[in-house]
Amino acid sequence: MFVQIIFSLTGIMMLFFGYFIWKHKMLSLLAGYDEGKVADKEGLAKYAGSNLILMGILILLISVIGMILKANTAVPYLLIVVFITIRMVVGCRKFEKR
């Protein structure tokens, strides 16, 4: 149960970060962000923010399912975080200046 609460808090944090990056264009929240290397700031904000929101929703969903079923959800949590992180890293490259 404690693990599910921690996962839920992580999901909520991802939702907040995603919202602030997407809607308020707070790209400085992204690790390694360099304003001089970005060609399309609007596109990057929308892409990164929406992916973080998706990650937050999926983490919250997995946490709630884990609480209801009283199941260990560490593996699905890990898979979601790793998959969406890789997707973001690869996808964010299309917004770099060439």
Steps between C-alpha positions, in 0.01 A plus 500: 500500500784740587661439160173579324479831687855590394417405139184713518697800624750449218213493249356821641843666477529393135158649430604833653834508317330410173237769547754772578724401211217473247266783595741748660802419277725446803762313300760570767343210694644262240838355589769606254286769339710753308300781344764554233468145368121496459345592164130465594434590864122477464522154347747378763280631781193327360682173427686472832206626707248265343734203547548585867123533542455161333762351732326651803160366398636150436691498830187608688296235321752228588505621862121489533487154342771387743304635796177336389656162419760522777760406242864593453516750216874570497560330164219680311612827662858443389393408146285812467774731626772344284288482182370857516840637602666335199215626280553854630877496457474378142204724414647819650791480259277610214471841667876565505669738260694322229 
